Amino acid sequence: MIVVILAGGMGTRLQELTDKIPKPMVTIGGIPILWHLINNFADQGFNEFIIAGGYKHQQIKKYFERRYLGSLKVAVVNTGFDTKTAGRVARLRSYLTRSFILTYGDGLADINFRMLLEHHERMRTMADCFMCDPLVTLTAVNPPSRFGRLRIEDGHAKIFMEKGQDPEGWINAGFYICEPEVLDLIPGDACAWEKDVLPALAIQDRLSAFQHTGEFQMMDTWRDREYLEELWKTGSPFWTRWGQSGRTG
């Protein structure tokens, strides 16, 4: 199964670094987060990757041209500077003739991708008809709330919850199993995966969710990067749960 990694954005919230390099090349422990991510998949048996580049994509391409990949196949494709996320996927149509994994180049998790795939296939099998089987399965996570939770009704605080797990606080972690038919919902470069495609699938009841109760962390800010660096220094960061190949750099 091909793994598509979206890696074309500018990463403006890490601008001090991304002025010079694309965000997926920002390092954790001296290793680009993109390489950490690829090794996470490789440790579970996935060895074919397409990186949908844009901003400074040449640097990503040079990185993979200069390193030994073993059995891994990594193709870096320029999907355009201003292309939105779904548009980048659509530009890869010629590669995506069967089910594929889609994710972003700036997030790490300890997801069992085989279990994610099995959930997707089970949900498709359980569908009542061919026209209502899920085209995409997203991974949902329930991270601790940074600010706690309030529910207010008629001026009264009905629920007050301090920081911690919110049983209703599931969010999209950005790891997907997709069917190639979803590409027909993408009209062009200006289409965004999160704002246009996923809401449409939800309305059509063709979007399923795999609830992952393990670890997940995006690298959106300096604070996120520092947190990931500290986890790496422990010697057993959560994203190497399935193996240790990422530690070789």
CYANA upper distance limits for C-alpha pairs under 8 A (distance plus 0.5 A):
  1 MET  CA     46 PHE  CA      7.35
  1 MET  CA     48 GLU  CA      7.55
  1 MET  CA     98 ARG  CA      8.43
  1 MET  CA     99 SER  CA      7.31
  1 MET  CA    100 PHE  CA      6.12
  1 MET  CA    101 ILE  CA      7.66
  2 ILE  CA     46 PHE  CA      8.11
  2 ILE  CA     47 ASN  CA      8.28
  2 ILE  CA     48 GLU  CA      5.66
  2 ILE  CA     49 PHE  CA      6.16
  2 ILE  CA     50 ILE  CA      7.69
  2 ILE  CA     96 LEU  CA      8.34
  2 ILE  CA     99 SER  CA      8.36
  2 ILE  CA    100 PHE  CA      5.70
  2 ILE  CA    101 ILE  CA      6.78
  3 VAL  CA     46 PHE  CA      8.10
  3 VAL  CA     48 GLU  CA      6.78
  3 VAL  CA     49 PHE  CA      5.27
  3 VAL  CA     50 ILE  CA      6.76
  3 VAL  CA    100 PHE  CA      6.53
  3 VAL  CA    101 ILE  CA      5.14
  3 VAL  CA    102 LEU  CA      6.42
  3 VAL  CA    103 THR  CA      8.23
  4 VAL  CA     49 PHE  CA      6.39
  4 VAL  CA     50 ILE  CA      5.36
  4 VAL  CA     51 ILE  CA      6.39
  4 VAL  CA     52 ALA  CA      7.52
  4 VAL  CA    100 PHE  CA      7.74
  4 VAL  CA    101 ILE  CA      6.45
  4 VAL  CA    102 LEU  CA      5.25
  4 VAL  CA    103 THR  CA      6.87
  5 ILE  CA     49 PHE  CA      7.89
  5 ILE  CA     50 ILE  CA      6.78
  5 ILE  CA     51 ILE  CA      5.32
  5 ILE  CA     52 ALA  CA      6.48
  5 ILE  CA    102 LEU  CA      6.49
  5 ILE  CA    103 THR  CA      5.58
  5 ILE  CA    104 TYR  CA      5.73
  5 ILE  CA    105 GLY  CA      6.19
  6 LEU  CA     51 ILE  CA      6.67
  6 LEU  CA     52 ALA  CA      5.44
  6 LEU  CA     53 GLY  CA      7.24
  6 LEU  CA     85 THR  CA      7.63
  6 LEU  CA     88 ARG  CA      8.03
  6 LEU  CA    102 LEU  CA      8.13
  6 LEU  CA    103 THR  CA      6.74
  6 LEU  CA    104 TYR  CA      5.18
  6 LEU  CA    105 GLY  CA      6.19
  7 ALA  CA     22 PRO  CA      8.35
  7 ALA  CA     23 LYS  CA      8.08
  7 ALA  CA     24 PRO  CA      6.75
  7 ALA  CA     51 ILE  CA      6.88
  7 ALA  CA     52 ALA  CA      5.99
  7 ALA  CA     53 GLY  CA      5.38
  7 ALA  CA     54 GLY  CA      7.44
  7 ALA  CA    104 TYR  CA      6.99
  7 ALA  CA    105 GLY  CA      5.69
  7 ALA  CA    106 ASP  CA      8.47
  8 GLY  CA     22 PRO  CA      8.18
  8 GLY  CA     52 ALA  CA      6.77
  8 GLY  CA     53 GLY  CA      4.71
  8 GLY  CA     54 GLY  CA      4.40
  8 GLY  CA     55 TYR  CA      5.65
  8 GLY  CA     56 LYS  CA      8.37
  8 GLY  CA     57 HIS  CA      7.56
  8 GLY  CA     79 THR  CA      7.99
  8 GLY  CA     80 GLY  CA      8.21
  8 GLY  CA     81 PHE  CA      7.51
  9 GLY  CA     22 PRO  CA      8.12
  9 GLY  CA     23 LYS  CA      7.90
  9 GLY  CA     53 GLY  CA      8.48
  9 GLY  CA     54 GLY  CA      7.20
  9 GLY  CA     55 TYR  CA      6.49
  9 GLY  CA     81 PHE  CA      8.38
 10 MET  CA     18 THR  CA      7.28
 10 MET  CA     22 PRO  CA      7.03
 10 MET  CA     23 LYS  CA      7.17
 10 MET  CA     55 TYR  CA      6.48
 11 GLY  CA     15 GLN  CA      7.03
 11 GLY  CA     18 THR  CA      6.67
 11 GLY  CA     22 PRO  CA      7.78
 11 GLY  CA     23 LYS  CA      5.87
 11 GLY  CA    220 ASP  CA      8.06
 12 THR  CA     18 THR  CA      7.50
 13 ARG  CA    220 ASP  CA      6.95
 13 ARG  CA    221 THR  CA      6.22
 13 ARG  CA    222 TRP  CA      8.43
 14 LEU  CA     18 THR  CA      6.44
 14 LEU  CA     23 LYS  CA      8.13
 14 LEU  CA    220 ASP  CA      7.65
 14 LEU  CA    221 THR  CA      6.40
 14 LEU  CA    222 TRP  CA      7.00
 15 GLN  CA     19 ASP  CA      6.04
 16 GLU  CA     20 LYS  CA      8.47
 17 LEU  CA     21 ILE  CA      6.92
 17 LEU  CA     23 LYS  CA      8.26
 17 LEU  CA     26 VAL  CA      7.66
 18 THR  CA     22 PRO  CA      5.86
 18 THR  CA     23 LYS  CA      6.12
 18 THR  CA     26 VAL  CA      8.16
 21 ILE  CA     25 MET  CA      6.85
 21 ILE  CA     26 VAL  CA      7.68
 21 ILE  CA     56 LYS  CA      7.21
 21 ILE  CA     59 GLN  CA      7.74
 22 PRO  CA     26 VAL  CA      7.66
 22 PRO  CA     55 TYR  CA      6.86
 22 PRO  CA     56 LYS  CA      6.16
 22 PRO  CA     57 HIS  CA      7.68
 22 PRO  CA     59 GLN  CA      8.05
 22 PRO  CA     60 ILE  CA      8.19
 23 LYS  CA    105 GLY  CA      8.36
 23 LYS  CA    106 ASP  CA      7.66
 24 PRO  CA     32 PRO  CA      6.97
 24 PRO  CA     33 ILE  CA      6.21
 24 PRO  CA     34 LEU  CA      5.56
 24 PRO  CA    105 GLY  CA      5.73
 24 PRO  CA    106 ASP  CA      6.19
 25 MET  CA     32 PRO  CA      5.03
 25 MET  CA     33 ILE  CA      6.68
 25 MET  CA     34 LEU  CA      6.74
 25 MET  CA     60 ILE  CA      7.62
 26 VAL  CA     31 ILE  CA      8.32
 26 VAL  CA     32 PRO  CA      5.71
 26 VAL  CA     33 ILE  CA      6.64
 27 THR  CA     31 ILE  CA      5.21
 27 THR  CA     32 PRO  CA      4.49
 27 THR  CA     33 ILE  CA      6.05
 28 ILE  CA     32 PRO  CA      6.67
 28 ILE  CA     33 ILE  CA      6.59
 28 ILE  CA    225 ARG  CA      7.75
 28 ILE  CA    228 LEU  CA      7.22
 28 ILE  CA    229 GLU  CA      5.95
 28 ILE  CA    232 TRP  CA      7.70
 29 GLY  CA    229 GLU  CA      6.61
 29 GLY  CA    232 TRP  CA      6.95
 29 GLY  CA    233 LYS  CA      8.03
 30 GLY  CA    249 GLY  CA      8.14
 31 ILE  CA     35 TRP  CA      7.27
 31 ILE  CA     36 HIS  CA      7.61
 31 ILE  CA    249 GLY  CA      6.12
 32 PRO  CA     36 HIS  CA      7.13
 33 ILE  CA     37 LEU  CA      6.69
 33 ILE  CA    105 GLY  CA      7.78
 33 ILE  CA    106 ASP  CA      6.98
 33 ILE  CA    107 GLY  CA      8.38
 34 LEU  CA     38 ILE  CA      6.74
 34 LEU  CA    105 GLY  CA      6.05
 34 LEU  CA    106 ASP  CA      7.42
 35 TRP  CA     39 ASN  CA      6.63
 35 TRP  CA    246 GLY  CA      7.71
 35 TRP  CA    249 GLY  CA      8.39
 36 HIS  CA     40 ASN  CA      6.76
 36 HIS  CA    108 LEU  CA      8.45
 36 HIS  CA    239 TRP  CA      8.49
 36 HIS  CA    246 GLY  CA      5.91
 37 LEU  CA     41 PHE  CA      7.14
 37 LEU  CA    105 GLY  CA      7.80
 37 LEU  CA    107 GLY  CA      8.04
 37 LEU  CA    108 LEU  CA      6.80
 38 ILE  CA     42 ALA  CA      6.60
 38 ILE  CA     49 PHE  CA      8.46
 39 ASN  CA     43 ASP  CA      6.39
 39 ASN  CA    245 SER  CA      6.65
 39 ASN  CA    246 GLY  CA      5.69
 40 ASN  CA     44 GLN  CA      7.49
 40 ASN  CA    239 TRP  CA      6.94
 40 ASN  CA    240 THR  CA      6.87
 40 ASN  CA    242 TRP  CA      7.72
 40 ASN  CA    243 GLY  CA      8.15
 40 ASN  CA    246 GLY  CA      7.61
 41 PHE  CA     45 GLY  CA      7.18
 41 PHE  CA     46 PHE  CA      5.93
 41 PHE  CA     47 ASN  CA      8.02
 41 PHE  CA    113 PHE  CA      8.29
 42 ALA  CA     46 PHE  CA      5.29
 42 ALA  CA     47 ASN  CA      6.07
 42 ALA  CA     72 LEU  CA      8.27
 43 ASP  CA    242 TRP  CA      6.46
 43 ASP  CA    243 GLY  CA      6.00
 43 ASP  CA    244 GLN  CA      8.22
 43 ASP  CA    245 SER  CA      7.43
 44 GLN  CA    112 ASN  CA      8.38
 44 GLN  CA    113 PHE  CA      7.85
 44 GLN  CA    114 ARG  CA      8.36
 44 GLN  CA    242 TRP  CA      7.22
 47 ASN  CA     71 SER  CA      7.23
 47 ASN  CA     72 LEU  CA      5.17
 47 ASN  CA     73 LYS  CA      6.59
 48 GLU  CA     72 LEU  CA      6.53
 48 GLU  CA     73 LYS  CA      5.28
 48 GLU  CA     74 VAL  CA      6.67
 49 PHE  CA     72 LEU  CA      8.30
 49 PHE  CA     73 LYS  CA      6.54
 49 PHE  CA     74 VAL  CA      5.28
 49 PHE  CA     75 ALA  CA      6.79
 50 ILE  CA     74 VAL  CA      6.38
 50 ILE  CA     75 ALA  CA      5.35
 50 ILE  CA     76 VAL  CA      6.41
 50 ILE  CA     77 VAL  CA      7.58
 51 ILE  CA     74 VAL  CA      7.82
 51 ILE  CA     75 ALA  CA      6.62
 51 ILE  CA     76 VAL  CA      5.20
 51 ILE  CA     77 VAL  CA      6.57
 52 ALA  CA     76 VAL  CA      6.81
 52 ALA  CA     77 VAL  CA      5.78
 52 ALA  CA     78 ASN  CA      6.77
 52 ALA  CA     79 THR  CA      6.34
 52 ALA  CA     88 ARG  CA      6.87
 52 ALA  CA     89 VAL  CA      7.95
 53 GLY  CA     57 HIS  CA      5.45
 53 GLY  CA     60 ILE  CA      8.36
 53 GLY  CA     76 VAL  CA      6.98
 53 GLY  CA     77 VAL  CA      6.20
 53 GLY  CA     78 ASN  CA      5.35
 53 GLY  CA     79 THR  CA      6.19
 53 GLY  CA     80 GLY  CA      7.83
 54 GLY  CA     78 ASN  CA      5.85
 54 GLY  CA     79 THR  CA      6.04
 54 GLY  CA     80 GLY  CA      5.40
 54 GLY  CA     81 PHE  CA      5.13
 54 GLY  CA     82 ASP  CA      8.16
 54 GLY  CA     83 THR  CA      8.35
 55 TYR  CA     80 GLY  CA      8.22
 55 TYR  CA     81 PHE  CA      5.95
 56 LYS  CA     60 ILE  CA      7.95
 57 HIS  CA     61 LYS  CA      6.86
 57 HIS  CA     76 VAL  CA      8.15
 57 HIS  CA     77 VAL  CA      8.46
 57 HIS  CA     78 ASN  CA      6.95
 58 GLN  CA     62 LYS  CA      6.65
 59 GLN  CA     63 TYR  CA      6.71
 60 ILE  CA     64 PHE  CA      7.10
 60 ILE  CA     76 VAL  CA      7.76
 61 LYS  CA     65 GLU  CA      6.71
 61 LYS  CA     75 ALA  CA      8.47
 61 LYS  CA     76 VAL  CA      6.18
 62 LYS  CA     66 ARG  CA      6.71
 63 TYR  CA     67 ARG  CA      7.16
 64 PHE  CA     68 TYR  CA      8.39
 64 PHE  CA     69 LEU  CA      8.25
 64 PHE  CA     74 VAL  CA      7.84
 69 LEU  CA     73 LYS  CA      7.75
 79 THR  CA     83 THR  CA      7.34
 79 THR  CA     88 ARG  CA      5.85
 79 THR  CA     91 ARG  CA      6.86
 80 GLY  CA     88 ARG  CA      8.04
 83 THR  CA     87 GLY  CA      6.27
 83 THR  CA     88 ARG  CA      6.60
 83 THR  CA    189 ASP  CA      5.43
 83 THR  CA    190 ALA  CA      6.66
 84 LYS  CA     88 ARG  CA      6.77
 84 LYS  CA    189 ASP  CA      6.30
 84 LYS  CA    190 ALA  CA      5.89
 84 LYS  CA    191 CYS  CA      6.25
 84 LYS  CA    192 ALA  CA      5.64
 84 LYS  CA    193 TRP  CA      8.17
 85 THR  CA     89 VAL  CA      7.20
 85 THR  CA    191 CYS  CA      7.50
 85 THR  CA    192 ALA  CA      5.49
 85 THR  CA    193 TRP  CA      5.87
 85 THR  CA    194 GLU  CA      8.36
 86 ALA  CA     90 ALA  CA      6.77
 86 ALA  CA    186 ILE  CA      7.01
 86 ALA  CA    189 ASP  CA      7.73
 86 ALA  CA    190 ALA  CA      8.41
 86 ALA  CA    191 CYS  CA      5.86
 86 ALA  CA    192 ALA  CA      5.22
 86 ALA  CA    193 TRP  CA      4.78
 86 ALA  CA    194 GLU  CA      8.46
 86 ALA  CA    197 VAL  CA      7.84
 87 GLY  CA     91 ARG  CA      6.77
 87 GLY  CA    186 ILE  CA      7.23
 87 GLY  CA    187 PRO  CA      8.33
 87 GLY  CA    188 GLY  CA      5.92
 87 GLY  CA    189 ASP  CA      4.46
 87 GLY  CA    190 ALA  CA      6.70
 87 GLY  CA    191 CYS  CA      5.92
 87 GLY  CA    192 ALA  CA      7.25
 87 GLY  CA    193 TRP  CA      8.36
 88 ARG  CA     92 LEU  CA      7.41
 88 ARG  CA    189 ASP  CA      7.32
 89 VAL  CA     93 ARG  CA      7.56
 89 VAL  CA    183 LEU  CA      8.09
 90 ALA  CA    183 LEU  CA      6.31
 90 ALA  CA    186 ILE  CA      7.01
 90 ALA  CA    188 GLY  CA      7.76
 90 ALA  CA    189 ASP  CA      8.35
 92 LEU  CA     96 LEU  CA      7.06
 93 ARG  CA     97 THR  CA      7.83
 93 ARG  CA    183 LEU  CA      7.70
 96 LEU  CA    100 PHE  CA      7.42
 96 LEU  CA    180 PRO  CA      6.56
 97 THR  CA    180 PRO  CA      6.37
 98 ARG  CA    179 GLU  CA      7.03
 98 ARG  CA    180 PRO  CA      6.22
 99 SER  CA    177 ILE  CA      7.53
 99 SER  CA    178 CYS  CA      6.09
 99 SER  CA    179 GLU  CA      5.11
 99 SER  CA    180 PRO  CA      6.51
100 PHE  CA    177 ILE  CA      6.37
100 PHE  CA    178 CYS  CA      5.85
100 PHE  CA    179 GLU  CA      7.10
100 PHE  CA    180 PRO  CA      8.04
101 ILE  CA    175 PHE  CA      7.81
101 ILE  CA    176 TYR  CA      6.05
101 ILE  CA    177 ILE  CA      5.15
101 ILE  CA    178 CYS  CA      6.61
102 LEU  CA    174 GLY  CA      8.33
102 LEU  CA    175 PHE  CA      6.53
102 LEU  CA    176 TYR  CA      5.53
102 LEU  CA    177 ILE  CA      6.88
102 LEU  CA    178 CYS  CA      7.56
103 THR  CA    174 GLY  CA      6.01
103 THR  CA    175 PHE  CA      5.27
103 THR  CA    176 TYR  CA      6.78
104 TYR  CA    174 GLY  CA      7.04
104 TYR  CA    175 PHE  CA      8.07
106 ASP  CA    218 MET  CA      6.42
106 ASP  CA    219 MET  CA      6.00
106 ASP  CA    220 ASP  CA      7.97
107 GLY  CA    174 GLY  CA      8.44
107 GLY  CA    216 PHE  CA      7.93
107 GLY  CA    217 GLN  CA      6.26
107 GLY  CA    218 MET  CA      4.64
107 GLY  CA    219 MET  CA      6.51
108 LEU  CA    216 PHE  CA      6.27
108 LEU  CA    217 GLN  CA      5.98
108 LEU  CA    218 MET  CA      6.85
108 LEU  CA    239 TRP  CA      6.63
109 ALA  CA    214 GLY  CA      8.15
109 ALA  CA    215 GLU  CA      5.94
109 ALA  CA    216 PHE  CA      4.70
109 ALA  CA    217 GLN  CA      6.92
109 ALA  CA    238 PHE  CA      7.51
109 ALA  CA    239 TRP  CA      5.75
110 ASP  CA    214 GLY  CA      6.85
110 ASP  CA    215 GLU  CA      6.16
110 ASP  CA    216 PHE  CA      7.32
110 ASP  CA    238 PHE  CA      6.38
110 ASP  CA    239 TRP  CA      5.29
110 ASP  CA    240 THR  CA      7.76
110 ASP  CA    241 ARG  CA      6.74
110 ASP  CA    242 TRP  CA      8.14
111 ILE  CA    116 LEU  CA      8.27
111 ILE  CA    212 HIS  CA      7.38
111 ILE  CA    214 GLY  CA      7.50
111 ILE  CA    215 GLU  CA      8.20
112 ASN  CA    116 LEU  CA      7.02
113 PHE  CA    117 LEU  CA      6.64
114 ARG  CA    118 GLU  CA      6.62
115 MET  CA    119 HIS  CA      6.61
116 LEU  CA    120 HIS  CA      6.84
116 LEU  CA    139 THR  CA      8.12
116 LEU  CA    177 ILE  CA      8.11
116 LEU  CA    210 PHE  CA      6.84
117 LEU  CA    121 GLU  CA      6.76
117 LEU  CA    177 ILE  CA      7.14
118 GLU  CA    122 ARG  CA      6.51
119 HIS  CA    123 MET  CA      6.63
119 HIS  CA    210 PHE  CA      7.14
120 HIS  CA    124 ARG  CA      6.82
120 HIS  CA    134 PRO  CA      8.20
120 HIS  CA    136 VAL  CA      8.23
120 HIS  CA    137 THR  CA      6.28
120 HIS  CA    177 ILE  CA      7.37
120 HIS  CA    208 SER  CA      7.84
120 HIS  CA    210 PHE  CA      8.31
121 GLU  CA    125 THR  CA      6.69
122 ARG  CA    126 MET  CA      6.69
123 MET  CA    127 ALA  CA      6.84
123 MET  CA    133 ASP  CA      7.73
123 MET  CA    134 PRO  CA      7.41
123 MET  CA    208 SER  CA      7.71
124 ARG  CA    133 ASP  CA      5.36
124 ARG  CA    134 PRO  CA      6.23
125 THR  CA    133 ASP  CA      8.09
126 MET  CA    133 ASP  CA      8.32
127 ALA  CA    132 CYS  CA      6.72
127 ALA  CA    133 ASP  CA      5.40
127 ALA  CA    134 PRO  CA      8.20
128 ASP  CA    132 CYS  CA      7.26
128 ASP  CA    133 ASP  CA      7.88
129 CYS  CA    133 ASP  CA      7.06
132 CYS  CA    204 GLN  CA      8.05
132 CYS  CA    205 ASP  CA      7.25
132 CYS  CA    206 ARG  CA      6.39
133 ASP  CA    206 ARG  CA      6.32
134 PRO  CA    205 ASP  CA      7.76
134 PRO  CA    206 ARG  CA      4.41
134 PRO  CA    207 LEU  CA      5.67
134 PRO  CA    208 SER  CA      6.54
135 LEU  CA    178 CYS  CA      6.34
135 LEU  CA    179 GLU  CA      5.65
135 LEU  CA    180 PRO  CA      8.48
135 LEU  CA    181 GLU  CA      7.52
135 LEU  CA    182 VAL  CA      6.55
135 LEU  CA    201 LEU  CA      8.22
135 LEU  CA    206 ARG  CA      6.16
135 LEU  CA    207 LEU  CA      6.87
136 VAL  CA    176 TYR  CA      7.08
136 VAL  CA    177 ILE  CA      6.12
136 VAL  CA    178 CYS  CA      5.01
136 VAL  CA    179 GLU  CA      6.91
136 VAL  CA    182 VAL  CA      8.05
136 VAL  CA    201 LEU  CA      8.37
136 VAL  CA    206 ARG  CA      7.39
136 VAL  CA    207 LEU  CA      5.72
136 VAL  CA    208 SER  CA      6.91
137 THR  CA    176 TYR  CA      5.97
137 THR  CA    177 ILE  CA      5.69
137 THR  CA    178 CYS  CA      7.14
137 THR  CA    207 LEU  CA      6.25
137 THR  CA    208 SER  CA      5.05
137 THR  CA    209 ALA  CA      5.81
137 THR  CA    210 PHE  CA      7.25
138 LEU  CA    172 ASN  CA      7.30
138 LEU  CA    173 ALA  CA      8.05
138 LEU  CA    174 GLY  CA      7.23
138 LEU  CA    175 PHE  CA      6.43
138 LEU  CA    176 TYR  CA      5.07
138 LEU  CA    177 ILE  CA      7.25
138 LEU  CA    207 LEU  CA      7.88
138 LEU  CA    208 SER  CA      6.87
138 LEU  CA    209 ALA  CA      5.45
138 LEU  CA    210 PHE  CA      6.66
139 THR  CA    172 ASN  CA      6.54
139 THR  CA    173 ALA  CA      6.07
139 THR  CA    174 GLY  CA      6.94
139 THR  CA    175 PHE  CA      5.93
139 THR  CA    176 TYR  CA      6.80
139 THR  CA    209 ALA  CA      6.22
139 THR  CA    210 PHE  CA      5.32
139 THR  CA    211 GLN  CA      6.57
139 THR  CA    212 HIS  CA      7.02
140 ALA  CA    170 TRP  CA      6.36
140 ALA  CA    171 ILE  CA      5.85
140 ALA  CA    172 ASN  CA      5.28
140 ALA  CA    173 ALA  CA      6.12
140 ALA  CA    209 ALA  CA      6.69
140 ALA  CA    210 PHE  CA      6.35
140 ALA  CA    211 GLN  CA      5.32
140 ALA  CA    212 HIS  CA      6.38
141 VAL  CA    170 TRP  CA      5.87
141 VAL  CA    171 ILE  CA      5.97
141 VAL  CA    172 ASN  CA      6.96
141 VAL  CA    173 ALA  CA      6.53
141 VAL  CA    211 GLN  CA      6.61
141 VAL  CA    212 HIS  CA      5.77
141 VAL  CA    213 THR  CA      6.72
141 VAL  CA    214 GLY  CA      8.17
141 VAL  CA    216 PHE  CA      7.85
142 ASN  CA    165 GLN  CA      7.34
142 ASN  CA    166 ASP  CA      7.72
142 ASN  CA    167 PRO  CA      8.08
142 ASN  CA    169 GLY  CA      6.17
142 ASN  CA    170 TRP  CA      5.09
142 ASN  CA    171 ILE  CA      6.81
142 ASN  CA    212 HIS  CA      8.25
142 ASN  CA    213 THR  CA      7.29
143 PRO  CA    165 GLN  CA      6.95
143 PRO  CA    166 ASP  CA      8.49
143 PRO  CA    169 GLY  CA      7.97
143 PRO  CA    170 TRP  CA      8.03
143 PRO  CA    171 ILE  CA      8.43
143 PRO  CA    216 PHE  CA      8.17
144 PRO  CA    163 LYS  CA      7.27
144 PRO  CA    164 GLY  CA      5.13
144 PRO  CA    165 GLN  CA      5.04
144 PRO  CA    166 ASP  CA      7.44
145 SER  CA    149 ARG  CA      8.17
145 SER  CA    163 LYS  CA      5.81
145 SER  CA    164 GLY  CA      5.85
145 SER  CA    165 GLN  CA      6.67
145 SER  CA    166 ASP  CA      7.30
146 ARG  CA    163 LYS  CA      6.32
146 ARG  CA    164 GLY  CA      8.02
147 PHE  CA    162 GLU  CA      7.72
147 PHE  CA    163 LYS  CA      6.18
148 GLY  CA    160 PHE  CA      8.19
148 GLY  CA    161 MET  CA      5.89
148 GLY  CA    162 GLU  CA      4.85
148 GLY  CA    163 LYS  CA      4.66
148 GLY  CA    164 GLY  CA      7.29
149 ARG  CA    159 ILE  CA      7.85
149 ARG  CA    160 PHE  CA      6.41
149 ARG  CA    161 MET  CA      5.46
149 ARG  CA    162 GLU  CA      7.01
149 ARG  CA    163 LYS  CA      7.99
149 ARG  CA    166 ASP  CA      8.12
150 LEU  CA    157 ALA  CA      7.14
150 LEU  CA    158 LYS  CA      7.93
150 LEU  CA    159 ILE  CA      5.81
150 LEU  CA    160 PHE  CA      5.39
150 LEU  CA    161 MET  CA      7.00
151 ARG  CA    157 ALA  CA      6.34
151 ARG  CA    158 LYS  CA      6.07
151 ARG  CA    159 ILE  CA      5.53
151 ARG  CA    160 PHE  CA      7.50
152 ILE  CA    156 HIS  CA      5.92
152 ILE  CA    157 ALA  CA      5.05
152 ILE  CA    158 LYS  CA      6.18
152 ILE  CA    159 ILE  CA      7.76
153 GLU  CA    157 ALA  CA      7.06
153 GLU  CA    158 LYS  CA      7.03
165 GLN  CA    169 GLY  CA      7.98
173 ALA  CA    216 PHE  CA      7.77
178 CYS  CA    182 VAL  CA      7.58
181 GLU  CA    185 LEU  CA      8.37
182 VAL  CA    186 ILE  CA      7.99
185 LEU  CA    197 VAL  CA      7.28
186 ILE  CA    191 CYS  CA      6.75
186 ILE  CA    197 VAL  CA      7.66
187 PRO  CA    191 CYS  CA      7.20
191 CYS  CA    196 ASP  CA      6.83
191 CYS  CA    197 VAL  CA      8.22
192 ALA  CA    196 ASP  CA      5.88
192 ALA  CA    197 VAL  CA      7.27
193 TRP  CA    197 VAL  CA      5.42
193 TRP  CA    198 LEU  CA      6.69
194 GLU  CA    198 LEU  CA      6.01
194 GLU  CA    199 PRO  CA      7.82
195 LYS  CA    199 PRO  CA      6.96
196 ASP  CA    200 ALA  CA      6.86
197 VAL  CA    201 LEU  CA      6.78
198 LEU  CA    202 ALA  CA      6.67
198 LEU  CA    207 LEU  CA      7.75
199 PRO  CA    203 ILE  CA      6.79
200 ALA  CA    204 GLN  CA      6.82
201 LEU  CA    205 ASP  CA      6.56
201 LEU  CA    206 ARG  CA      5.51
201 LEU  CA    207 LEU  CA      5.81
202 ALA  CA    206 ARG  CA      6.46
202 ALA  CA    207 LEU  CA      5.68
215 GLU  CA    238 PHE  CA      7.17
215 GLU  CA    239 TRP  CA      8.42
217 GLN  CA    224 ASP  CA      8.12
217 GLN  CA    228 LEU  CA      8.47
218 MET  CA    224 ASP  CA      7.39
219 MET  CA    224 ASP  CA      5.52
219 MET  CA    225 ARG  CA      6.10
219 MET  CA    228 LEU  CA      8.44
220 ASP  CA    224 ASP  CA      6.73
220 ASP  CA    225 ARG  CA      8.15
221 THR  CA    225 ARG  CA      6.94
222 TRP  CA    226 GLU  CA      6.64
223 ARG  CA    227 TYR  CA      6.73
224 ASP  CA    228 LEU  CA      6.80
225 ARG  CA    229 GLU  CA      6.61
226 GLU  CA    230 GLU  CA      6.75
227 TYR  CA    231 LEU  CA      6.87
228 LEU  CA    232 TRP  CA      6.67
229 GLU  CA    233 LYS  CA      6.86
230 GLU  CA    234 THR  CA      7.26
231 LEU  CA    235 GLY  CA      8.02
231 LEU  CA    236 SER  CA      7.86
231 LEU  CA    237 PRO  CA      5.66
231 LEU  CA    238 PHE  CA      8.32
232 TRP  CA    236 SER  CA      7.19
232 TRP  CA    237 PRO  CA      5.68
233 LYS  CA    237 PRO  CA      8.41
236 SER  CA    240 THR  CA      7.29
236 SER  CA    241 ARG  CA      8.10
237 PRO  CA    241 ARG  CA      7.86
240 THR  CA    244 GLN  CA      6.12
240 THR  CA    245 SER  CA      8.34
240 THR  CA    246 GLY  CA      7.43
244 GLN  CA    248 THR  CA      8.35
